């Protein structure tokens, strides 16, 4: 598979996960909405980083 397509797909999947977490976590963490948003952002950044690392490993 073309690496550019794989990167775009990984970014889209990570974005969908981010949006789902932004919607779901504040309801699950009632009273700690600020922490829920930070947790969603941390998961999003981590998933993008892991996806980038794995795609980079595929190139080498």
Secondary structure, 3 states (H helix, E strand, C coil): CCHHHHHHHHHHHHHHHHHHHHHHHHHHCCCCHHHHHHHHHHHHHHHHHHHHHHHHHHHC
